[in-house]
C-alpha cells in the first residue's frame, strides 16, 4: 500500500510540472496512508526533473521521518494539519501557480462566475485571513494549516477543495494525490478565467445558484451522472 502511495505522490508532483504550475523546486504534493498514519511527501528543494521514488520522504503525522534520507518539504506541517482536520482527504497539493497566487496576493476569493468553475468548486474559492506576526514568527507552516482550517469552519472542504492563503498561494486537496494535483490544475484555469471575466466586465455577476448546483452535482455526489457510470449499460 505504501509503495503504491509513493508512486501516486511522485506522479502527482510531476503532473504539476507538466501543467506548468511550478517553477524550479516550488510546490509540493503529498498523500496519506490513513491505515498506518503515514504521509508520503516531496523532499525539500529537490528539482522535479531529478526526483525519483527513493527521494520521497515518509513521515508520521507528527513530522517524524519514518523512511527516507532527505528532508521532507518545509510545508509538511501544513499538510499534516489538513490531514488531521479534513478526515476525508487523501492528498494535498501546494503550488505558487500564477493566477491563484495573484488572487491570494490581492486577498480576494475567486468568484464563481460560470459553469467551468462550478464543475469542480461549489462556490467561490475562499481566501484565508491574514496571518498575525506571532503566527508567522513561531510554527509558521503549522499555523498556515490552522489558518486554512479556520477558513472552513462554516464551509464544506469537500465541496470546495481549495483555498487561497492570503499573500501566499493556493492549496488544494482530494481523495488521493492525483485528485489534489488535478484540482490545482483546475484552480489555475478558473482563477485565470475569473480574472479575464472581471477585466472584460468589472460588474460581472456570480453564477445563479441553480446553475451552479446543477453543474457541480452532475459530477459529484450520489446522483452524479456525468461520464461513464460503472456497472451500468
mmCIF file of the C-alpha atoms, coordinates in Angstrom:
data_MODEL
# 
_entry.id   MODEL 
# 
loop_
_atom_site.group_PDB 
_atom_site.id 
_atom_site.type_symbol 
_atom_site.label_atom_id 
_atom_site.label_alt_id 
_atom_site.label_comp_id 
_atom_site.label_asym_id 
_atom_site.label_entity_id 
_atom_site.label_seq_id 
_atom_site.pdbx_PDB_ins_code 
_atom_site.Cartn_x 
_atom_site.Cartn_y 
_atom_site.Cartn_z 
_atom_site.occupancy 
_atom_site.B_iso_or_equiv 
_atom_site.pdbx_formal_charge 
_atom_site.auth_seq_id 
_atom_site.auth_comp_id 
_atom_site.auth_asym_id 
_atom_site.auth_atom_id 
_atom_site.pdbx_PDB_model_num 
ATOM 1   C CA . UNK A 1 1   ? 0.000   0.000  0.000   1.00 0.00 ? 1   UNK A CA 1 
ATOM 2   C CA . UNK A 1 2   ? 2.801   2.427  0.897   1.00 0.00 ? 2   UNK A CA 1 
ATOM 3   C CA . UNK A 1 3   ? 4.671   1.641  -2.322  1.00 0.00 ? 3   UNK A CA 1 
ATOM 4   C CA . UNK A 1 4   ? 1.575   2.425  -4.374  1.00 0.00 ? 4   UNK A CA 1 
ATOM 5   C CA . UNK A 1 5   ? 1.140   5.681  -2.478  1.00 0.00 ? 5   UNK A CA 1 
ATOM 6   C CA . UNK A 1 6   ? 4.748   6.610  -3.248  1.00 0.00 ? 6   UNK A CA 1 
ATOM 7   C CA . UNK A 1 7   ? 4.057   6.090  -6.950  1.00 0.00 ? 7   UNK A CA 1 
ATOM 8   C CA . UNK A 1 8   ? 0.894   8.197  -6.782  1.00 0.00 ? 8   UNK A CA 1 
ATOM 9   C CA . UNK A 1 9   ? 2.687   11.017 -4.965  1.00 0.00 ? 9   UNK A CA 1 
ATOM 10  C CA . UNK A 1 10  ? 5.564   11.065 -7.449  1.00 0.00 ? 10  UNK A CA 1 
ATOM 11  C CA . UNK A 1 11  ? 3.171   11.097 -10.405 1.00 0.00 ? 11  UNK A CA 1 
ATOM 12  C CA . UNK A 1 12  ? 1.093   13.899 -8.867  1.00 0.00 ? 12  UNK A CA 1 
ATOM 13  C CA . UNK A 1 13  ? 4.190   16.041 -8.279  1.00 0.00 ? 13  UNK A CA 1 
ATOM 14  C CA . UNK A 1 14  ? 5.323   15.502 -11.860 1.00 0.00 ? 14  UNK A CA 1 
ATOM 15  C CA . UNK A 1 15  ? 1.849   16.433 -13.088 1.00 0.00 ? 15  UNK A CA 1 
ATOM 16  C CA . UNK A 1 16  ? 2.314   19.895 -11.590 1.00 0.00 ? 16  UNK A CA 1 
ATOM 17  C CA . UNK A 1 17  ? 5.406   20.399 -13.737 1.00 0.00 ? 17  UNK A CA 1 
ATOM 18  C CA . UNK A 1 18  ? 3.764   19.017 -16.880 1.00 0.00 ? 18  UNK A CA 1 
ATOM 19  C CA . UNK A 1 19  ? 0.930   21.501 -16.462 1.00 0.00 ? 19  UNK A CA 1 
ATOM 20  C CA . UNK A 1 20  ? 3.279   24.427 -15.864 1.00 0.00 ? 20  UNK A CA 1 
ATOM 21  C CA . UNK A 1 21  ? 2.122   25.106 -12.318 1.00 0.00 ? 21  UNK A CA 1 
ATOM 22  C CA . UNK A 1 22  ? 5.526   25.147 -10.640 1.00 0.00 ? 22  UNK A CA 1 
ATOM 23  C CA . UNK A 1 23  ? 8.876   26.848 -11.179 1.00 0.00 ? 23  UNK A CA 1 
ATOM 24  C CA . UNK A 1 24  ? 12.150  25.186 -10.217 1.00 0.00 ? 24  UNK A CA 1 
ATOM 25  C CA . UNK A 1 25  ? 11.541  23.476 -6.845  1.00 0.00 ? 25  UNK A CA 1 
ATOM 26  C CA . UNK A 1 26  ? 8.377   25.420 -5.914  1.00 0.00 ? 26  UNK A CA 1 
ATOM 27  C CA . UNK A 1 27  ? 5.342   23.476 -4.760  1.00 0.00 ? 27  UNK A CA 1 
ATOM 28  C CA . UNK A 1 28  ? 4.677   20.015 -3.382  1.00 0.00 ? 28  UNK A CA 1 
ATOM 29  C CA . UNK A 1 29  ? 2.177   17.174 -3.292  1.00 0.00 ? 29  UNK A CA 1 
ATOM 30  C CA . UNK A 1 30  ? 1.685   14.647 -0.523  1.00 0.00 ? 30  UNK A CA 1 
ATOM 31  C CA . UNK A 1 31  ? -0.507  11.634 0.138   1.00 0.00 ? 31  UNK A CA 1 
ATOM 32  C CA . UNK A 1 32  ? -1.591  9.886  3.307   1.00 0.00 ? 32  UNK A CA 1 
ATOM 33  C CA . UNK A 1 33  ? -1.987  6.240  4.232   1.00 0.00 ? 33  UNK A CA 1 
ATOM 34  C CA . UNK A 1 34  ? -4.756  6.525  6.819   1.00 0.00 ? 34  UNK A CA 1 
ATOM 35  C CA . UNK A 1 35  ? -4.419  2.912  7.957   1.00 0.00 ? 35  UNK A CA 1 
ATOM 36  C CA . UNK A 1 36  ? -0.801  3.443  9.016   1.00 0.00 ? 36  UNK A CA 1 
ATOM 37  C CA . UNK A 1 37  ? -0.993  7.151  9.815   1.00 0.00 ? 37  UNK A CA 1 
ATOM 38  C CA . UNK A 1 38  ? 1.865   7.902  7.413   1.00 0.00 ? 38  UNK A CA 1 
ATOM 39  C CA . UNK A 1 39  ? 2.404   10.747 4.954   1.00 0.00 ? 39  UNK A CA 1 
ATOM 40  C CA . UNK A 1 40  ? 4.444   10.485 1.747   1.00 0.00 ? 40  UNK A CA 1 
ATOM 41  C CA . UNK A 1 41  ? 5.687   13.866 0.555   1.00 0.00 ? 41  UNK A CA 1 
ATOM 42  C CA . UNK A 1 42  ? 8.102   15.501 -1.865  1.00 0.00 ? 42  UNK A CA 1 
ATOM 43  C CA . UNK A 1 43  ? 11.591  16.183 -0.474  1.00 0.00 ? 43  UNK A CA 1 
ATOM 44  C CA . UNK A 1 44  ? 12.616  19.767 0.160   1.00 0.00 ? 44  UNK A CA 1 
ATOM 45  C CA . UNK A 1 45  ? 14.476  21.577 -2.606  1.00 0.00 ? 45  UNK A CA 1 
ATOM 46  C CA . UNK A 1 46  ? 14.911  18.636 -4.992  1.00 0.00 ? 46  UNK A CA 1 
ATOM 47  C CA . UNK A 1 47  ? 14.366  19.600 -8.659  1.00 0.00 ? 47  UNK A CA 1 
ATOM 48  C CA . UNK A 1 48  ? 11.381  17.814 -10.193 1.00 0.00 ? 48  UNK A CA 1 
ATOM 49  C CA . UNK A 1 49  ? 13.400  16.570 -13.152 1.00 0.00 ? 49  UNK A CA 1 
ATOM 50  C CA . UNK A 1 50  ? 15.727  14.738 -10.759 1.00 0.00 ? 50  UNK A CA 1 
ATOM 51  C CA . UNK A 1 51  ? 13.101  13.355 -8.399  1.00 0.00 ? 51  UNK A CA 1 
ATOM 52  C CA . UNK A 1 52  ? 12.781  9.586  -8.052  1.00 0.00 ? 52  UNK A CA 1 
ATOM 53  C CA . UNK A 1 53  ? 10.670  7.290  -5.874  1.00 0.00 ? 53  UNK A CA 1 
ATOM 54  C CA . UNK A 1 54  ? 13.539  6.793  -3.461  1.00 0.00 ? 54  UNK A CA 1 
ATOM 55  C CA . UNK A 1 55  ? 13.727  10.564 -2.871  1.00 0.00 ? 55  UNK A CA 1 
ATOM 56  C CA . UNK A 1 56  ? 10.223  10.758 -1.424  1.00 0.00 ? 56  UNK A CA 1 
ATOM 57  C CA . UNK A 1 57  ? 10.008  11.041 2.347   1.00 0.00 ? 57  UNK A CA 1 
ATOM 58  C CA . UNK A 1 58  ? 7.667   9.084  4.620   1.00 0.00 ? 58  UNK A CA 1 
ATOM 59  C CA . UNK A 1 59  ? 6.736   10.657 7.956   1.00 0.00 ? 59  UNK A CA 1 
ATOM 60  C CA . UNK A 1 60  ? 4.161   10.196 10.660  1.00 0.00 ? 60  UNK A CA 1 
ATOM 61  C CA . UNK A 1 61  ? 1.533   12.858 11.325  1.00 0.00 ? 61  UNK A CA 1 
ATOM 62  C CA . UNK A 1 62  ? 3.854   14.493 13.814  1.00 0.00 ? 62  UNK A CA 1 
ATOM 63  C CA . UNK A 1 63  ? 6.549   15.025 11.192  1.00 0.00 ? 63  UNK A CA 1 
ATOM 64  C CA . UNK A 1 64  ? 8.911   12.284 12.357  1.00 0.00 ? 64  UNK A CA 1 
ATOM 65  C CA . UNK A 1 65  ? 10.752  10.692 9.412   1.00 0.00 ? 65  UNK A CA 1 
ATOM 66  C CA . UNK A 1 66  ? 9.951   7.001  9.092   1.00 0.00 ? 66  UNK A CA 1 
ATOM 67  C CA . UNK A 1 67  ? 11.577  6.330  5.721   1.00 0.00 ? 67  UNK A CA 1 
ATOM 68  C CA . UNK A 1 68  ? 13.885  8.388  3.527   1.00 0.00 ? 68  UNK A CA 1 
ATOM 69  C CA . UNK A 1 69  ? 17.283  10.043 3.703   1.00 0.00 ? 69  UNK A CA 1 
ATOM 70  C CA . UNK A 1 70  ? 16.226  13.544 2.611   1.00 0.00 ? 70  UNK A CA 1 
ATOM 71  C CA . UNK A 1 71  ? 14.444  16.348 4.421   1.00 0.00 ? 71  UNK A CA 1 
ATOM 72  C CA . UNK A 1 72  ? 10.700  16.479 3.717   1.00 0.00 ? 72  UNK A CA 1 
ATOM 73  C CA . UNK A 1 73  ? 9.083   19.536 2.178   1.00 0.00 ? 73  UNK A CA 1 
ATOM 74  C CA . UNK A 1 74  ? 9.092   22.513 4.513   1.00 0.00 ? 74  UNK A CA 1 
ATOM 75  C CA . UNK A 1 75  ? 5.301   22.629 4.051   1.00 0.00 ? 75  UNK A CA 1 
ATOM 76  C CA . UNK A 1 76  ? 4.850   19.207 5.703   1.00 0.00 ? 76  UNK A CA 1 
ATOM 77  C CA . UNK A 1 77  ? 3.358   20.705 8.903   1.00 0.00 ? 77  UNK A CA 1 
ATOM 78  C CA . UNK A 1 78  ? 0.685   22.443 6.820   1.00 0.00 ? 78  UNK A CA 1 
ATOM 79  C CA . UNK A 1 79  ? -0.194  19.183 5.074   1.00 0.00 ? 79  UNK A CA 1 
ATOM 80  C CA . UNK A 1 80  ? -0.305  17.355 8.404   1.00 0.00 ? 80  UNK A CA 1 
ATOM 81  C CA . UNK A 1 81  ? -2.743  19.851 9.915   1.00 0.00 ? 81  UNK A CA 1 
ATOM 82  C CA . UNK A 1 82  ? -5.037  19.458 6.909   1.00 0.00 ? 82  UNK A CA 1 
ATOM 83  C CA . UNK A 1 83  ? -4.972  15.656 7.131   1.00 0.00 ? 83  UNK A CA 1 
ATOM 84  C CA . UNK A 1 84  ? -5.913  15.830 10.815  1.00 0.00 ? 84  UNK A CA 1 
ATOM 85  C CA . UNK A 1 85  ? -8.720  18.357 10.269  1.00 0.00 ? 85  UNK A CA 1 
ATOM 86  C CA . UNK A 1 86  ? -10.133 17.012 6.981   1.00 0.00 ? 86  UNK A CA 1 
ATOM 87  C CA . UNK A 1 87  ? -10.594 13.256 7.513   1.00 0.00 ? 87  UNK A CA 1 
ATOM 88  C CA . UNK A 1 88  ? -11.929 12.507 4.023   1.00 0.00 ? 88  UNK A CA 1 
ATOM 89  C CA . UNK A 1 89  ? -8.923  13.744 2.055   1.00 0.00 ? 89  UNK A CA 1 
ATOM 90  C CA . UNK A 1 90  ? -6.071  11.539 0.858   1.00 0.00 ? 90  UNK A CA 1 
ATOM 91  C CA . UNK A 1 91  ? -3.833  14.052 -0.928  1.00 0.00 ? 91  UNK A CA 1 
ATOM 92  C CA . UNK A 1 92  ? -2.752  17.697 -0.658  1.00 0.00 ? 92  UNK A CA 1 
ATOM 93  C CA . UNK A 1 93  ? -1.120  19.895 -3.303  1.00 0.00 ? 93  UNK A CA 1 
ATOM 94  C CA . UNK A 1 94  ? 0.509   23.287 -2.954  1.00 0.00 ? 94  UNK A CA 1 
ATOM 95  C CA . UNK A 1 95  ? 1.687   25.494 -5.800  1.00 0.00 ? 95  UNK A CA 1 
ATOM 96  C CA . UNK A 1 96  ? 2.509   29.107 -6.492  1.00 0.00 ? 96  UNK A CA 1 
ATOM 97  C CA . UNK A 1 97  ? 0.761   28.994 -9.857  1.00 0.00 ? 97  UNK A CA 1 
ATOM 98  C CA . UNK A 1 98  ? 0.319   32.413 -11.367 1.00 0.00 ? 98  UNK A CA 1 
ATOM 99  C CA . UNK A 1 99  ? -3.369  33.268 -11.291 1.00 0.00 ? 99  UNK A CA 1 
ATOM 100 C CA . UNK A 1 100 ? -4.458  31.746 -7.949  1.00 0.00 ? 100 UNK A CA 1 
ATOM 101 C CA . UNK A 1 101 ? -1.386  33.334 -6.369  1.00 0.00 ? 101 UNK A CA 1 
ATOM 102 C CA . UNK A 1 102 ? -2.384  36.719 -7.789  1.00 0.00 ? 102 UNK A CA 1 
ATOM 103 C CA . UNK A 1 103 ? -5.830  36.371 -6.183  1.00 0.00 ? 103 UNK A CA 1 
ATOM 104 C CA . UNK A 1 104 ? -4.160  35.294 -2.917  1.00 0.00 ? 104 UNK A CA 1 
ATOM 105 C CA . UNK A 1 105 ? -1.861  38.327 -3.002  1.00 0.00 ? 105 UNK A CA 1 
ATOM 106 C CA . UNK A 1 106 ? -4.870  40.551 -3.640  1.00 0.00 ? 106 UNK A CA 1 
ATOM 107 C CA . UNK A 1 107 ? -6.534  38.858 -0.648  1.00 0.00 ? 107 UNK A CA 1 
ATOM 108 C CA . UNK A 1 108 ? -9.634  38.191 -2.697  1.00 0.00 ? 108 UNK A CA 1 
ATOM 109 C CA . UNK A 1 109 ? -11.694 34.996 -3.065  1.00 0.00 ? 109 UNK A CA 1 
ATOM 110 C CA . UNK A 1 110 ? -12.169 33.697 -6.594  1.00 0.00 ? 110 UNK A CA 1 
ATOM 111 C CA . UNK A 1 111 ? -15.823 34.309 -7.542  1.00 0.00 ? 111 UNK A CA 1 
ATOM 112 C CA . UNK A 1 112 ? -17.783 31.576 -9.282  1.00 0.00 ? 112 UNK A CA 1 
ATOM 113 C CA . UNK A 1 113 ? -18.850 33.268 -12.496 1.00 0.00 ? 113 UNK A CA 1 
ATOM 114 C CA . UNK A 1 114 ? -19.663 30.228 -14.603 1.00 0.00 ? 114 UNK A CA 1 
ATOM 115 C CA . UNK A 1 115 ? -20.036 26.521 -15.123 1.00 0.00 ? 115 UNK A CA 1 
ATOM 116 C CA . UNK A 1 116 ? -16.325 25.824 -15.676 1.00 0.00 ? 116 UNK A CA 1 
ATOM 117 C CA . UNK A 1 117 ? -15.747 26.842 -12.069 1.00 0.00 ? 117 UNK A CA 1 
ATOM 118 C CA . UNK A 1 118 ? -18.931 25.147 -10.822 1.00 0.00 ? 118 UNK A CA 1 
ATOM 119 C CA . UNK A 1 119 ? -17.917 21.793 -12.297 1.00 0.00 ? 119 UNK A CA 1 
ATOM 120 C CA . UNK A 1 120 ? -15.198 21.485 -9.631  1.00 0.00 ? 120 UNK A CA 1 
ATOM 121 C CA . UNK A 1 121 ? -15.891 24.004 -6.863  1.00 0.00 ? 121 UNK A CA 1 
ATOM 122 C CA . UNK A 1 122 ? -19.370 24.532 -5.402  1.00 0.00 ? 122 UNK A CA 1 
ATOM 123 C CA . UNK A 1 123 ? -18.990 28.261 -4.914  1.00 0.00 ? 123 UNK A CA 1 
ATOM 124 C CA . UNK A 1 124 ? -16.215 30.830 -4.565  1.00 0.00 ? 124 UNK A CA 1 
ATOM 125 C CA . UNK A 1 125 ? -12.729 29.658 -3.648  1.00 0.00 ? 125 UNK A CA 1 
ATOM 126 C CA . UNK A 1 126 ? -12.124 31.351 -0.291  1.00 0.00 ? 126 UNK A CA 1 
ATOM 127 C CA . UNK A 1 127 ? -9.131  33.290 0.908   1.00 0.00 ? 127 UNK A CA 1 
ATOM 128 C CA . UNK A 1 128 ? -7.778  32.956 4.434   1.00 0.00 ? 128 UNK A CA 1 
ATOM 129 C CA . UNK A 1 129 ? -7.429  35.671 7.000   1.00 0.00 ? 129 UNK A CA 1 
ATOM 130 C CA . UNK A 1 130 ? -4.065  37.420 7.108   1.00 0.00 ? 130 UNK A CA 1 
ATOM 131 C CA . UNK A 1 131 ? -1.724  35.631 9.495   1.00 0.00 ? 131 UNK A CA 1 
ATOM 132 C CA . UNK A 1 132 ? -0.551  37.502 12.557  1.00 0.00 ? 132 UNK A CA 1 
ATOM 133 C CA . UNK A 1 133 ? 3.076   38.367 13.148  1.00 0.00 ? 133 UNK A CA 1 
ATOM 134 C CA . UNK A 1 134 ? 3.129   35.974 16.101  1.00 0.00 ? 134 UNK A CA 1 
ATOM 135 C CA . UNK A 1 135 ? 1.828   33.076 13.988  1.00 0.00 ? 135 UNK A CA 1 
ATOM 136 C CA . UNK A 1 136 ? 4.414   33.825 11.318  1.00 0.00 ? 136 UNK A CA 1 
ATOM 137 C CA . UNK A 1 137 ? 7.315   34.042 13.783  1.00 0.00 ? 137 UNK A CA 1 
ATOM 138 C CA . UNK A 1 138 ? 6.627   30.726 15.519  1.00 0.00 ? 138 UNK A CA 1 
ATOM 139 C CA . UNK A 1 139 ? 5.484   27.447 13.904  1.00 0.00 ? 139 UNK A CA 1 
ATOM 140 C CA . UNK A 1 140 ? 4.745   29.263 10.652  1.00 0.00 ? 140 UNK A CA 1 
ATOM 141 C CA . UNK A 1 141 ? 3.912   26.246 8.484   1.00 0.00 ? 141 UNK A CA 1 
ATOM 142 C CA . UNK A 1 142 ? 1.735   24.631 11.145  1.00 0.00 ? 142 UNK A CA 1 
ATOM 143 C CA . UNK A 1 143 ? -0.105  27.908 11.683  1.00 0.00 ? 143 UNK A CA 1 
ATOM 144 C CA . UNK A 1 144 ? -0.638  28.179 7.932   1.00 0.00 ? 144 UNK A CA 1 
ATOM 145 C CA . UNK A 1 145 ? -2.554  24.917 8.161   1.00 0.00 ? 145 UNK A CA 1 
ATOM 146 C CA . UNK A 1 146 ? -4.577  26.152 11.115  1.00 0.00 ? 146 UNK A CA 1 
ATOM 147 C CA . UNK A 1 147 ? -5.410  29.340 9.228   1.00 0.00 ? 147 UNK A CA 1 
ATOM 148 C CA . UNK A 1 148 ? -6.716  27.227 6.340   1.00 0.00 ? 148 UNK A CA 1 
ATOM 149 C CA . UNK A 1 149 ? -8.819  25.094 8.672   1.00 0.00 ? 149 UNK A CA 1 
ATOM 150 C CA . UNK A 1 150 ? -10.367 28.182 10.278  1.00 0.00 ? 150 UNK A CA 1 
ATOM 151 C CA . UNK A 1 151 ? -11.457 29.365 6.831   1.00 0.00 ? 151 UNK A CA 1 
ATOM 152 C CA . UNK A 1 152 ? -13.604 26.221 6.592   1.00 0.00 ? 152 UNK A CA 1 
ATOM 153 C CA . UNK A 1 153 ? -15.304 26.472 9.983   1.00 0.00 ? 153 UNK A CA 1 
ATOM 154 C CA . UNK A 1 154 ? -18.544 27.338 8.192   1.00 0.00 ? 154 UNK A CA 1 
ATOM 155 C CA . UNK A 1 155 ? -17.775 25.886 4.753   1.00 0.00 ? 155 UNK A CA 1 
ATOM 156 C CA . UNK A 1 156 ? -17.518 22.428 3.169   1.00 0.00 ? 156 UNK A CA 1 
ATOM 157 C CA . UNK A 1 157 ? -13.954 21.361 2.438   1.00 0.00 ? 157 UNK A CA 1 
ATOM 158 C CA . UNK A 1 158 ? -15.214 18.548 0.202   1.00 0.00 ? 158 UNK A CA 1 
ATOM 159 C CA . UNK A 1 159 ? -17.393 20.791 -1.979  1.00 0.00 ? 159 UNK A CA 1 
ATOM 160 C CA . UNK A 1 160 ? -14.664 23.440 -2.331  1.00 0.00 ? 160 UNK A CA 1 
ATOM 161 C CA . UNK A 1 161 ? -11.359 21.511 -2.219  1.00 0.00 ? 161 UNK A CA 1 
ATOM 162 C CA . UNK A 1 162 ? -9.164  24.597 -2.487  1.00 0.00 ? 162 UNK A CA 1 
ATOM 163 C CA . UNK A 1 163 ? -8.049  27.653 -0.564  1.00 0.00 ? 163 UNK A CA 1 
ATOM 164 C CA . UNK A 1 164 ? -6.001  30.782 -1.173  1.00 0.00 ? 164 UNK A CA 1 
ATOM 165 C CA . UNK A 1 165 ? -3.648  31.582 1.678   1.00 0.00 ? 165 UNK A CA 1 
ATOM 166 C CA . UNK A 1 166 ? -3.536  35.370 1.878   1.00 0.00 ? 166 UNK A CA 1 
ATOM 167 C CA . UNK A 1 167 ? -0.304  36.820 0.437   1.00 0.00 ? 167 UNK A CA 1 
ATOM 168 C CA . UNK A 1 168 ? 0.993   33.296 -0.160  1.00 0.00 ? 168 UNK A CA 1 
ATOM 169 C CA . UNK A 1 169 ? -0.693  30.985 -2.640  1.00 0.00 ? 169 UNK A CA 1 
ATOM 170 C CA . UNK A 1 170 ? -3.103  28.101 -3.210  1.00 0.00 ? 170 UNK A CA 1 
ATOM 171 C CA . UNK A 1 171 ? -3.545  24.727 -1.565  1.00 0.00 ? 171 UNK A CA 1 
ATOM 172 C CA . UNK A 1 172 ? -5.831  22.044 -2.984  1.00 0.00 ? 172 UNK A CA 1 
ATOM 173 C CA . UNK A 1 173 ? -6.789  18.566 -1.832  1.00 0.00 ? 173 UNK A CA 1 
ATOM 174 C CA . UNK A 1 174 ? -8.747  15.499 -2.844  1.00 0.00 ? 174 UNK A CA 1 
ATOM 175 C CA . UNK A 1 175 ? -9.413  11.836 -2.229  1.00 0.00 ? 175 UNK A CA 1 
ATOM 176 C CA . UNK A 1 176 ? -5.870  10.984 -3.375  1.00 0.00 ? 176 UNK A CA 1 
ATOM 177 C CA . UNK A 1 177 ? -2.688  12.776 -4.505  1.00 0.00 ? 177 UNK A CA 1 
ATOM 178 C CA . UNK A 1 178 ? -3.706  12.691 -8.166  1.00 0.00 ? 178 UNK A CA 1 
ATOM 179 C CA . UNK A 1 179 ? -7.025  14.383 -7.426  1.00 0.00 ? 179 UNK A CA 1 
ATOM 180 C CA . UNK A 1 180 ? -5.276  17.030 -5.342  1.00 0.00 ? 180 UNK A CA 1 
ATOM 181 C CA . UNK A 1 181 ? -2.974  17.811 -8.291  1.00 0.00 ? 181 UNK A CA 1 
ATOM 182 C CA . UNK A 1 182 ? -5.934  17.738 -10.691 1.00 0.00 ? 182 UNK A CA 1 
ATOM 183 C CA . UNK A 1 183 ? -7.718  20.319 -8.543  1.00 0.00 ? 183 UNK A CA 1 
ATOM 184 C CA . UNK A 1 184 ? -4.606  22.512 -8.595  1.00 0.00 ? 184 UNK A CA 1 
ATOM 185 C CA . UNK A 1 185 ? -4.685  22.462 -12.405 1.00 0.00 ? 185 UNK A CA 1 
ATOM 186 C CA . UNK A 1 186 ? -8.395  23.323 -12.474 1.00 0.00 ? 186 UNK A CA 1 
ATOM 187 C CA . UNK A 1 187 ? -7.868  26.078 -9.912  1.00 0.00 ? 187 UNK A CA 1 
ATOM 188 C CA . UNK A 1 188 ? -5.304  27.761 -12.160 1.00 0.00 ? 188 UNK A CA 1 
ATOM 189 C CA . UNK A 1 189 ? -7.797  27.659 -15.036 1.00 0.00 ? 189 UNK A CA 1 
ATOM 190 C CA . UNK A 1 190 ? -10.738 29.096 -13.113 1.00 0.00 ? 190 UNK A CA 1 
ATOM 191 C CA . UNK A 1 191 ? -8.568  31.773 -11.464 1.00 0.00 ? 191 UNK A CA 1 
ATOM 192 C CA . UNK A 1 192 ? -7.379  32.923 -14.875 1.00 0.00 ? 192 UNK A CA 1 
ATOM 193 C CA . UNK A 1 193 ? -10.890 32.852 -16.327 1.00 0.00 ? 193 UNK A CA 1 
ATOM 194 C CA . UNK A 1 194 ? -12.284 34.826 -13.382 1.00 0.00 ? 194 UNK A CA 1 
ATOM 195 C CA . UNK A 1 195 ? -9.564  37.435 -13.855 1.00 0.00 ? 195 UNK A CA 1 
ATOM 196 C CA . UNK A 1 196 ? -10.415 37.738 -17.547 1.00 0.00 ? 196 UNK A CA 1 
ATOM 197 C CA . UNK A 1 197 ? -14.116 37.956 -16.721 1.00 0.00 ? 197 UNK A CA 1 
ATOM 198 C CA . UNK A 1 198 ? -13.778 40.961 -14.437 1.00 0.00 ? 198 UNK A CA 1 
ATOM 199 C CA . UNK A 1 199 ? -11.300 42.543 -16.837 1.00 0.00 ? 199 UNK A CA 1 
ATOM 200 C CA . UNK A 1 200 ? -13.918 42.382 -19.598 1.00 0.00 ? 200 UNK A CA 1 
ATOM 201 C CA . UNK A 1 201 ? -16.782 43.355 -17.295 1.00 0.00 ? 201 UNK A CA 1 
ATOM 202 C CA . UNK A 1 202 ? -15.917 44.648 -13.804 1.00 0.00 ? 202 UNK A CA 1 
ATOM 203 C CA . UNK A 1 203 ? -19.622 44.417 -12.938 1.00 0.00 ? 203 UNK A CA 1 
ATOM 204 C CA . UNK A 1 204 ? -19.898 40.728 -13.814 1.00 0.00 ? 204 UNK A CA 1 
ATOM 205 C CA . UNK A 1 205 ? -22.253 38.820 -11.523 1.00 0.00 ? 205 UNK A CA 1 
ATOM 206 C CA . UNK A 1 206 ? -21.754 35.373 -9.945  1.00 0.00 ? 206 UNK A CA 1 
ATOM 207 C CA . UNK A 1 207 ? -23.450 32.368 -11.479 1.00 0.00 ? 207 UNK A CA 1 
ATOM 208 C CA . UNK A 1 208 ? -27.044 31.669 -10.413 1.00 0.00 ? 208 UNK A CA 1 
ATOM 209 C CA . UNK A 1 209 ? -27.258 29.159 -7.572  1.00 0.00 ? 209 UNK A CA 1 
ATOM 210 C CA . UNK A 1 210 ? -29.418 26.749 -9.572  1.00 0.00 ? 210 UNK A CA 1 
ATOM 211 C CA . UNK A 1 211 ? -26.935 26.561 -12.443 1.00 0.00 ? 211 UNK A CA 1 
ATOM 212 C CA . UNK A 1 212 ? -24.021 26.271 -10.025 1.00 0.00 ? 212 UNK A CA 1 
ATOM 213 C CA . UNK A 1 213 ? -25.632 23.343 -8.213  1.00 0.00 ? 213 UNK A CA 1 
ATOM 214 C CA . UNK A 1 214 ? -26.647 21.652 -11.459 1.00 0.00 ? 214 UNK A CA 1 
ATOM 215 C CA . UNK A 1 215 ? -23.101 21.608 -12.790 1.00 0.00 ? 215 UNK A CA 1 
ATOM 216 C CA . UNK A 1 216 ? -21.499 20.638 -9.510  1.00 0.00 ? 216 UNK A CA 1 
ATOM 217 C CA . UNK A 1 217 ? -23.940 17.866 -8.645  1.00 0.00 ? 217 UNK A CA 1 
ATOM 218 C CA . UNK A 1 218 ? -23.947 16.264 -12.071 1.00 0.00 ? 218 UNK A CA 1 
ATOM 219 C CA . UNK A 1 219 ? -20.262 15.456 -11.451 1.00 0.00 ? 219 UNK A CA 1 
ATOM 220 C CA . UNK A 1 220 ? -20.245 14.965 -7.675  1.00 0.00 ? 220 UNK A CA 1 
ATOM 221 C CA . UNK A 1 221 ? -22.335 13.098 -5.144  1.00 0.00 ? 221 UNK A CA 1 
ATOM 222 C CA . UNK A 1 222 ? -24.575 10.063 -5.164  1.00 0.00 ? 222 UNK A CA 1 
ATOM 223 C CA . UNK A 1 223 ? -26.738 11.312 -8.047  1.00 0.00 ? 223 UNK A CA 1 
ATOM 224 C CA . UNK A 1 224 ? -23.877 12.318 -10.361 1.00 0.00 ? 224 UNK A CA 1 
ATOM 225 C CA . UNK A 1 225 ? -24.425 11.299 -13.966 1.00 0.00 ? 225 UNK A CA 1 
ATOM 226 C CA . UNK A 1 226 ? -21.516 12.860 -15.856 1.00 0.00 ? 226 UNK A CA 1 
ATOM 227 C CA . UNK A 1 227 ? -19.145 10.395 -17.524 1.00 0.00 ? 227 UNK A CA 1 
ATOM 228 C CA . UNK A 1 228 ? -19.348 6.623  -17.784 1.00 0.00 ? 228 UNK A CA 1 
ATOM 229 C CA . UNK A 1 229 ? -21.146 5.067  -14.851 1.00 0.00 ? 229 UNK A CA 1 
ATOM 230 C CA . UNK A 1 230 ? -19.533 1.853  -13.640 1.00 0.00 ? 230 UNK A CA 1 
ATOM 231 C CA . UNK A 1 231 ? -21.815 -1.164 -13.620 1.00 0.00 ? 231 UNK A CA 1 
ATOM 232 C CA . UNK A 1 232 ? -24.356 0.448  -15.918 1.00 0.00 ? 232 UNK A CA 1 
ATOM 233 C CA . UNK A 1 233 ? -25.001 -0.497 -19.519 1.00 0.00 ? 233 UNK A CA 1 
# 
